[in-house]
Amino acid sequence: MGIISNGMKQFDQSLMYYEKASEYLMYLDEKEKSNAIWINQNNIASTQMRMEQLSLAQTSYQNLLADKNLETNNPKMYAKALISFAYTLFKKDKEYERAKDLLNKGIEITEAQNDITDLARPYQFYAEILAEQGDSINAIEYAKKSYTIAKETYNNDRSLNVLKVLTNLDAKNAAKYANEYYSLSESIQIEENTKRDKFARIRLETDQVIEENQVLTEEKQMWAGAVFGLVVFGFAFISIVILYINNNRLKFKQKQQESNQEIYNLMLSQQGKFEEGKQLEQKRISEELHDGILGEMLGIRLILSGLNEREDMASVAQRADLIEKLRGVEEEIRTISHELNSAAYKKFHNFIVSLEDMIGDIEQSSGITCSFTYDNEVSWDNLLGDIKINAYRIVQEALKNCIKHAESQRVTINFQPVGDNLQLTITDDGVGFDVNKGRKGIGLKNIISRTKKVKGTVAIDSQKGVGTTITVTIPARFIEMNVMEQTQTANA
């Protein structure tokens, strides 16, 4: 594009294309890069010289000739640059002799290459220098040589330039050279118009290609945007699904927690009803003993007191003995009545009481001795429902194992706080077993499963003939006060 623009004398545009080409030359292979850079620099300098920017052209040629590899690797390009530099010295600085020396050197190198196509240019430059020095005869000879080579090589631009020189130097043949100049100029003009048309078509086609590329780029961006939108939508959808699943899990856990609490509350309620019935029955027995039996016995005692008026000594002694026995029975029944009534009203139905009742029932039915200790400072009733119900079942399961398998005589249960945890320890003096051998029974599996449900840990220490210790560590989690108050209100 730079060469075409230069040929059409669109020099500024030509320089713009050359500068753009220099940016792409950096990406070429090292073997091709140097030669391409030399050609591009020479084209830039040549365009500057045609624009008569001699200072810029002279600097460009100096920079090109400063590369020491140019003369060795590309002597033809070196000769062109040398001839052009000599012409700038002649036109700008009027250094005739130095310019002629450089021209002679350039001509010598060009002739050594056996390429006459490049000799028309230095001969014309030499002719112009000789003409300015006043040597018209030799100037005409060099100009004719240049014109002959230019015609043979179909170099129309060089032919026009030389014909101008000959018209000014050779007065006798000036008309002839002028006619040739105008004839050639007209044909060149036609050729230039053709080139312009081709260039215009190329530009039109280029613009069409650019427009098509823009359309394709826009379509590509649109598709990329659509794909990106789908990806974002997909991620958003997946995130929403994950959040929905996690939310459902949390809701399920919350419902499970509420269900465990409700189960425990129902268990306490049933325990309370049982204890209430037990209390009523105890009160009824107490009232029966006090109002019924004691009343009757009091009547008997009074009758016997009446019979005591008989005078015979045997009757008196017998009656006195019976009266004392009845008084003793009366006192014993009164004592039992008071104890039953007091114990019934003093019991408080809570988590610890439920454990004590269950342990007491197992102790009474199995015959083993059970000892249960706990910390009074812990708010046991405020524990989460799932902790209470699973702790209750763990103790129950452990005691069943002591009865069925361990053959224990004594069991100790201890429930104490340890840091932020609660530690439940159940120790028996049974036959024990090897923890590392054999499969765990259903009872131990249930204990482990229930411990996991409350996010706790379980440790089992057992030796044959020594006994077994089960240590369950549970995170201490309590219900909030407002939740507890609501539960109490609902139960009330």
C-alpha positions as CSV (number, residue, x, y, z in Angstrom):
1,M,0.0,0.0,0.0
2,G,2.9,2.3,0.7
3,I,4.5,1.7,-2.7
4,I,1.2,2.2,-4.5
5,S,0.5,5.5,-2.6
6,N,4.1,6.6,-3.4
7,G,3.5,5.9,-7.1
8,M,0.3,7.9,-7.0
9,K,2.3,10.8,-5.3
10,Q,0.2,10.4,-2.1
11,F,3.4,10.8,0.0
12,D,1.9,11.4,3.4
13,Q,-0.3,8.3,3.1
14,S,2.6,6.3,1.8
15,L,4.7,7.2,4.9
16,M,1.8,6.3,7.1
17,Y,1.7,2.8,5.5
18,Y,5.5,2.4,5.8
19,E,5.4,3.3,9.5
20,K,2.6,0.8,10.0
21,A,4.6,-1.8,8.2
22,S,7.6,-1.2,10.5
23,E,5.4,-2.2,13.5
24,Y,4.6,-5.6,11.9
25,L,8.2,-6.3,10.9
26,M,9.2,-7.0,14.5
27,Y,7.2,-10.2,14.3
28,L,9.1,-11.7,11.4
29,D,11.7,-14.4,11.6
30,E,15.2,-13.2,12.4
31,K,16.5,-14.3,9.0
32,E,13.8,-12.2,7.1
33,K,13.6,-9.3,9.6
34,S,16.8,-7.5,8.8
35,N,16.4,-7.4,5.1
36,A,12.7,-6.3,5.4
37,I,13.7,-3.5,7.8
38,W,16.4,-2.2,5.3
39,I,13.9,-2.2,2.4
40,N,11.2,-0.4,4.5
41,Q,13.8,2.2,5.7
42,N,15.0,2.8,2.2
43,N,11.3,3.3,1.0
44,I,10.7,5.9,3.8
45,A,13.9,7.8,2.9
46,S,13.0,7.7,-0.8
47,T,9.5,9.1,-0.1
48,Q,11.0,11.9,2.0
49,M,13.4,12.8,-0.8
50,R,10.5,12.8,-3.4
51,M,8.7,15.2,-0.9
52,E,11.9,17.3,-1.1
53,Q,12.3,16.9,2.7
54,L,16.0,16.6,2.1
55,S,17.1,16.9,5.7
56,L,14.9,14.1,6.8
57,A,15.9,12.0,3.8
58,Q,19.6,12.6,4.5
59,T,19.2,11.5,8.1
60,S,17.2,8.4,7.1
61,Y,19.9,7.4,4.6
62,Q,22.7,8.0,7.2
63,N,20.9,5.7,9.6
64,L,20.5,3.0,7.0
65,L,24.1,3.2,5.9
66,A,25.3,3.1,9.5
67,D,24.3,-0.6,9.6
68,K,27.6,-2.4,8.9
69,N,25.8,-5.6,7.8
70,L,24.0,-3.8,4.9
71,E,26.9,-3.7,2.5
72,T,27.9,-7.3,3.1
73,N,24.4,-8.9,3.2
74,N,22.6,-6.7,0.6
75,P,25.1,-4.8,-1.6
76,K,22.4,-3.8,-4.1
77,M,20.4,-2.0,-1.4
78,Y,23.6,-0.5,0.0
79,A,24.4,0.9,-3.5
80,K,20.8,2.4,-3.8
81,A,21.1,4.0,-0.4
82,L,24.6,5.3,-1.2
83,I,23.5,6.9,-4.5
84,S,20.4,8.5,-2.8
85,F,22.6,9.9,0.0
86,A,25.0,11.4,-2.5
87,Y,22.1,13.1,-4.2
88,T,21.0,14.7,-0.9
89,L,24.5,16.0,-0.4
90,F,24.4,17.6,-3.8
91,K,20.9,19.1,-3.6
92,K,21.1,20.2,0.1
93,D,24.7,20.9,0.9
94,K,26.2,21.4,-2.6
95,E,29.1,19.0,-1.8
96,Y,29.8,18.2,-5.5
97,E,33.0,16.2,-5.2
98,R,31.9,14.1,-2.3
99,A,28.6,13.5,-4.0
100,K,30.4,12.4,-7.2
101,D,32.8,10.1,-5.2
102,L,29.8,8.4,-3.6
103,L,28.0,8.1,-6.9
104,N,31.0,6.5,-8.5
105,K,31.2,4.0,-5.7
106,G,27.5,3.3,-6.0
107,I,27.8,2.9,-9.8
108,E,30.8,0.5,-9.3
109,I,28.9,-1.7,-6.9
110,T,25.8,-1.7,-9.1
111,E,27.8,-2.7,-12.2
112,A,29.4,-5.5,-10.2
113,Q,26.0,-6.9,-9.6
114,N,25.3,-7.1,-13.4
115,D,22.1,-5.2,-13.0
116,I,21.7,-2.3,-15.4
117,T,18.2,-1.4,-14.2
118,D,19.6,0.6,-11.3
119,L,22.2,2.5,-13.4
120,A,19.7,5.0,-14.9
121,R,19.3,6.8,-11.6
122,P,23.0,7.4,-10.7
123,Y,23.7,8.5,-14.3
124,Q,20.9,11.1,-14.1
125,F,22.2,12.4,-10.7
126,Y,25.7,12.6,-12.1
127,A,24.4,14.5,-15.1
128,E,22.7,17.0,-12.9
129,I,25.9,17.6,-10.8
130,L,28.0,18.0,-14.0
131,A,25.4,20.4,-15.4
132,E,25.5,22.5,-12.3
133,Q,29.3,22.6,-12.4
134,G,29.1,23.8,-16.1
135,D,30.3,20.7,-17.8
136,S,27.3,20.5,-20.2
137,I,28.9,18.0,-22.7
138,N,29.6,15.3,-20.2
139,A,26.3,16.1,-18.5
140,I,24.4,15.4,-21.8
141,E,26.3,12.1,-22.3
142,Y,25.4,10.9,-18.8
143,A,21.8,12.0,-19.3
144,K,21.6,10.1,-22.6
145,K,23.0,7.0,-20.9
146,S,20.4,7.3,-18.2
147,Y,17.5,7.9,-20.7
148,T,18.6,4.8,-22.8
149,I,18.6,2.5,-19.7
150,A,15.3,4.0,-18.5
151,K,13.6,3.3,-21.8
152,E,15.1,-0.2,-22.0
153,T,13.9,-1.0,-18.5
154,Y,10.5,0.7,-19.0
155,N,11.2,3.0,-16.1
156,N,8.8,5.8,-17.1
157,D,9.3,8.0,-14.0
158,R,13.1,8.0,-14.6
159,S,12.6,8.7,-18.3
160,L,10.5,11.8,-17.5
161,N,13.1,13.1,-15.1
162,V,15.9,12.6,-17.6
163,L,13.9,14.1,-20.5
164,K,13.5,17.3,-18.3
165,V,17.3,17.3,-17.8
166,L,18.0,16.8,-21.6
167,T,15.5,19.5,-22.6
168,N,17.3,22.0,-20.4
169,L,20.9,20.9,-21.5
170,D,20.6,20.0,-25.2
171,A,19.2,23.1,-26.9
172,K,19.4,21.6,-30.4
173,N,17.2,18.6,-29.5
174,A,15.1,20.4,-26.9
175,A,11.9,20.3,-29.0
176,K,12.4,16.6,-29.6
177,Y,12.9,15.8,-26.0
178,A,10.0,18.0,-25.0
179,N,7.6,16.1,-27.4
180,E,8.8,12.8,-26.0
181,Y,8.3,14.2,-22.5
182,Y,4.7,15.2,-23.1
183,S,3.9,12.0,-25.0
184,L,5.3,9.9,-22.2
185,S,3.7,12.1,-19.6
186,E,0.3,11.6,-21.2
187,S,0.7,7.8,-21.3
188,I,1.8,7.8,-17.7
189,Q,-1.2,9.9,-16.7
190,I,-3.5,7.3,-18.3
191,E,-1.6,4.6,-16.5
192,E,-1.9,6.5,-13.2
193,N,-5.6,6.9,-13.7
194,T,-5.8,3.1,-14.2
195,K,-3.8,2.6,-11.1
196,R,-6.0,5.0,-9.2
197,D,-9.1,3.1,-10.3
198,K,-7.5,-0.2,-9.2
199,F,-6.5,1.4,-6.0
200,A,-10.0,2.7,-5.5
201,R,-11.4,-0.7,-6.1
202,I,-8.9,-2.2,-3.7
203,R,-9.9,0.4,-1.1
204,L,-13.6,-0.3,-1.7
205,E,-13.1,-4.0,-1.4
206,T,-10.9,-3.4,1.7
207,D,-13.7,-1.2,3.2
208,Q,-16.2,-4.0,2.4
209,V,-13.9,-6.6,4.1
210,I,-13.5,-4.3,7.1
211,E,-17.3,-3.8,7.3
212,E,-17.8,-7.5,7.0
213,N,-15.2,-8.1,9.8
214,Q,-17.0,-5.5,11.9
215,V,-20.3,-7.3,11.4
216,L,-18.6,-10.6,12.2
217,T,-17.0,-9.1,15.3
218,E,-20.3,-7.7,16.5
219,E,-22.0,-11.1,15.9
220,K,-19.1,-12.8,17.7
221,Q,-19.5,-10.3,20.6
222,M,-23.2,-10.9,20.6
223,W,-22.7,-14.7,20.7
224,A,-20.0,-14.3,23.3
225,G,-22.4,-12.2,25.4
226,A,-25.2,-14.7,25.0
227,V,-22.9,-17.6,26.1
228,F,-21.6,-15.5,29.0
229,G,-25.2,-14.7,29.9
230,L,-26.1,-18.4,29.8
231,V,-23.1,-19.3,31.9
232,V,-24.0,-16.6,34.5
233,F,-27.6,-17.8,34.5
234,G,-26.4,-21.3,34.9
235,F,-24.2,-20.4,37.9
236,A,-27.0,-18.3,39.4
237,F,-29.5,-21.2,38.9
238,I,-27.1,-23.7,40.5
239,S,-26.4,-21.3,43.4
240,I,-30.1,-20.8,43.9
241,V,-30.6,-24.6,43.9
242,I,-27.8,-25.1,46.3
243,L,-29.2,-22.4,48.6
244,Y,-32.6,-24.0,48.4
245,I,-31.2,-27.4,49.3
246,N,-29.2,-26.0,52.2
247,N,-32.2,-24.0,53.4
248,N,-34.3,-27.1,53.3
249,R,-31.7,-29.0,55.2
250,L,-31.6,-26.3,57.9
251,K,-35.4,-26.3,58.0
252,F,-35.3,-30.1,58.4
253,K,-32.7,-29.9,61.2
254,Q,-34.8,-27.3,62.9
255,K,-37.9,-29.4,62.6
256,Q,-36.0,-32.4,63.8
257,Q,-34.8,-30.4,66.8
258,E,-38.4,-29.2,67.5
259,S,-39.6,-32.8,67.2
260,N,-36.9,-34.0,69.7
261,Q,-37.9,-31.3,72.1
262,E,-41.6,-32.2,71.6
263,I,-40.8,-35.9,72.2
264,Y,-38.9,-35.0,75.4
265,N,-41.7,-32.7,76.5
266,L,-44.2,-35.5,75.9
267,M,-42.0,-37.9,77.8
268,L,-41.8,-35.5,80.7
269,S,-45.5,-34.9,80.5
270,Q,-46.2,-38.6,80.6
271,Q,-43.7,-38.9,83.4
272,G,-45.5,-36.0,85.2
273,K,-48.9,-37.7,84.7
274,F,-47.5,-40.9,86.0
275,E,-46.0,-39.2,89.0
276,E,-49.3,-37.2,89.5
277,G,-51.2,-40.4,89.5
278,K,-48.7,-41.9,91.8
279,Q,-49.0,-38.9,94.1
280,L,-52.8,-39.1,94.1
281,E,-52.6,-42.8,94.9
282,Q,-50.2,-42.1,97.7
283,K,-52.5,-39.4,99.1
284,R,-55.4,-41.7,98.8
285,I,-53.6,-44.4,100.7
286,S,-52.5,-41.9,103.3
287,E,-56.0,-40.7,103.8
288,E,-57.3,-44.3,104.0
289,L,-54.7,-45.1,106.6
290,H,-55.4,-42.0,108.5
291,D,-59.1,-41.8,108.3
292,G,-60.1,-45.5,108.0
293,I,-57.7,-47.8,109.7
294,L,-56.6,-45.3,112.3
295,G,-60.2,-44.5,113.1
296,E,-61.2,-48.1,113.5
297,M,-58.2,-48.8,115.6
298,L,-59.0,-45.8,117.7
299,G,-62.5,-47.3,118.3
300,I,-61.0,-50.6,119.3
301,R,-58.7,-48.9,121.7
302,L,-61.7,-47.0,123.2
303,I,-63.7,-50.2,123.6
304,L,-60.8,-52.0,125.2
305,S,-60.4,-49.1,127.5
306,G,-64.1,-49.6,128.5
307,L,-63.5,-53.3,129.2
308,N,-60.6,-52.4,131.3
309,E,-63.1,-51.6,134.1
310,R,-63.4,-55.3,134.8
311,E,-61.7,-56.2,138.0
312,D,-60.0,-59.5,137.3
313,M,-56.2,-59.1,137.0
314,A,-55.8,-61.2,133.9
315,S,-58.3,-59.2,131.9
316,V,-56.7,-56.0,133.0
317,A,-53.2,-57.1,132.0
318,Q,-54.4,-58.5,128.7
319,R,-56.3,-55.3,127.9
320,A,-53.4,-53.1,128.8
321,D,-51.1,-55.1,126.6
322,L,-53.4,-54.9,123.6
323,I,-53.9,-51.2,124.1
324,E,-50.1,-50.7,124.0
325,K,-49.8,-52.7,120.9
326,L,-52.6,-50.8,119.2
327,R,-51.0,-47.5,120.2
328,G,-47.7,-48.7,118.6
329,V,-49.4,-49.7,115.4
330,E,-51.3,-46.4,115.4
331,E,-48.0,-44.5,115.7
332,E,-46.4,-46.6,112.9
333,I,-49.2,-46.1,110.5
334,R,-49.3,-42.3,111.3
335,T,-45.5,-42.2,110.6
336,I,-45.9,-44.0,107.3
337,S,-48.8,-41.8,106.3
338,H,-46.8,-38.7,106.9
339,E,-43.8,-40.0,105.1
340,L,-45.8,-41.0,102.0
341,N,-47.6,-37.7,101.8
342,S,-44.5,-35.6,102.3
343,A,-42.4,-37.6,99.7
344,A,-45.2,-37.3,97.2
345,Y,-45.3,-33.5,97.4
346,K,-41.6,-32.9,97.6
347,K,-40.7,-34.6,94.3
348,F,-40.0,-32.3,91.4
349,H,-40.5,-33.7,87.9
350,N,-37.5,-32.7,85.6
351,F,-34.7,-34.2,83.6
352,I,-32.7,-35.4,86.6
353,V,-35.8,-36.8,88.3
354,S,-36.6,-38.7,85.0
355,L,-33.1,-40.2,85.1
356,E,-33.3,-41.0,88.8
357,D,-36.7,-42.8,88.3
358,M,-35.5,-44.8,85.4
359,I,-32.3,-45.8,87.2
360,G,-34.3,-46.6,90.3
361,D,-36.7,-48.8,88.4
362,I,-33.8,-50.7,86.7
363,E,-32.1,-51.0,90.1
364,Q,-35.2,-52.4,91.8
365,S,-36.1,-54.8,88.9
366,S,-32.5,-56.1,88.3
367,G,-31.1,-56.3,91.8
368,I,-27.9,-54.4,90.9
369,T,-26.7,-51.4,92.9
370,C,-26.8,-48.1,91.0
371,S,-25.2,-44.8,92.1
372,F,-26.1,-41.6,90.2
373,T,-24.3,-38.3,90.8
374,Y,-24.7,-35.0,89.0
375,D,-23.8,-31.3,89.3
376,N,-26.6,-29.3,90.9
377,E,-25.3,-26.0,89.4
378,V,-26.1,-27.1,85.8
379,S,-29.5,-26.0,84.4
380,W,-30.3,-29.5,83.2
381,D,-33.9,-28.7,82.2
382,N,-32.6,-26.0,79.8
383,L,-30.6,-28.5,77.7
384,L,-31.8,-29.0,74.1
385,G,-34.4,-31.6,73.8
386,D,-32.3,-33.9,71.6
387,I,-29.4,-33.9,74.1
388,K,-31.8,-34.8,77.0
389,I,-33.6,-37.6,75.2
390,N,-30.4,-39.1,73.7
391,A,-28.6,-38.9,77.1
392,Y,-31.6,-40.6,78.7
393,R,-31.5,-43.4,76.1
394,I,-27.7,-43.8,76.4
395,V,-27.9,-44.3,80.2
396,Q,-30.9,-46.7,79.7
397,E,-29.0,-48.7,77.0
398,A,-25.8,-48.9,79.1
399,L,-27.7,-50.2,82.1
400,K,-29.4,-52.8,80.0
401,N,-26.0,-54.0,78.8
402,C,-24.8,-54.2,82.4
403,I,-27.8,-56.4,83.2
404,K,-27.7,-58.6,80.1
405,H,-24.0,-59.0,79.3
406,A,-21.7,-57.5,82.0
407,E,-23.2,-59.5,85.0
408,S,-22.5,-56.4,87.1
409,Q,-23.1,-56.0,90.8
410,R,-22.6,-52.3,91.0
411,V,-22.9,-49.4,88.5
412,T,-22.0,-45.8,88.9
413,I,-23.4,-43.0,86.7
414,N,-21.8,-39.5,86.8
415,F,-23.1,-36.5,84.8
416,Q,-20.8,-33.5,85.1
417,P,-19.8,-30.4,83.1
418,V,-16.3,-30.3,81.7
419,G,-15.4,-27.0,80.1
420,D,-18.0,-26.3,77.4
421,N,-19.0,-29.9,77.3
422,L,-21.0,-32.3,79.4
423,Q,-19.4,-35.6,80.4
424,L,-21.5,-38.7,81.1
425,T,-19.5,-41.6,82.6
426,I,-21.0,-45.0,83.2
427,T,-18.8,-47.5,85.1
428,D,-19.6,-51.1,86.0
429,D,-17.7,-53.9,87.7
430,G,-18.8,-56.6,85.3
431,V,-16.9,-59.2,83.3
432,G,-15.6,-56.7,80.7
433,F,-14.5,-57.4,77.1
434,D,-11.7,-56.8,74.6
435,V,-12.5,-53.5,72.9
436,N,-10.2,-54.2,70.0
437,K,-11.5,-57.6,69.2
438,G,-14.9,-58.8,67.9
439,R,-17.8,-56.9,66.7
440,K,-19.7,-54.4,68.8
441,G,-23.2,-55.4,69.9
442,I,-26.4,-53.6,69.1
443,G,-26.4,-51.8,72.4
444,L,-23.0,-50.2,71.9
445,K,-23.8,-49.4,68.3
446,N,-27.0,-47.6,69.6
447,I,-24.9,-45.7,72.1
448,I,-22.4,-44.6,69.5
449,S,-25.2,-43.6,67.0
450,R,-27.0,-41.5,69.6
451,T,-23.7,-39.8,70.6
452,K,-23.2,-38.8,67.0
453,K,-26.7,-37.4,66.7
454,V,-25.8,-34.8,69.4
455,K,-22.3,-34.2,67.8
456,G,-20.5,-35.8,70.7
457,T,-17.8,-38.4,71.2
458,V,-17.8,-41.7,73.0
459,A,-14.8,-43.6,74.5
460,I,-15.1,-47.2,75.7
461,D,-12.5,-48.6,78.1
462,S,-12.9,-52.2,79.1
463,Q,-10.8,-55.1,80.3
464,K,-11.8,-58.7,80.9
465,G,-12.5,-59.4,84.6
466,V,-12.2,-55.7,85.5
467,G,-15.2,-54.0,84.1
468,T,-16.2,-51.4,81.6
469,T,-16.2,-47.6,81.5
470,I,-18.2,-45.7,78.9
471,T,-17.4,-42.0,78.6
472,V,-19.7,-39.8,76.5
473,T,-18.7,-36.2,75.9
474,I,-21.5,-33.9,74.6
475,P,-21.4,-30.2,73.6
476,A,-23.4,-28.3,76.2
477,R,-26.2,-26.6,74.3
478,F,-29.1,-24.9,76.0
479,I,-32.4,-23.5,74.7
480,E,-32.8,-19.8,74.8
481,M,-34.8,-18.4,77.7
482,N,-37.6,-17.0,75.6
483,V,-38.0,-20.5,74.0
484,M,-38.1,-22.1,77.4
485,E,-40.7,-19.6,78.7
486,Q,-42.9,-20.2,75.6
487,T,-42.6,-24.0,76.3
488,Q,-43.5,-23.6,79.9
489,T,-46.4,-21.3,79.0
490,A,-47.7,-23.8,76.4
491,N,-47.4,-26.7,79.0
492,A,-49.2,-24.6,81.6
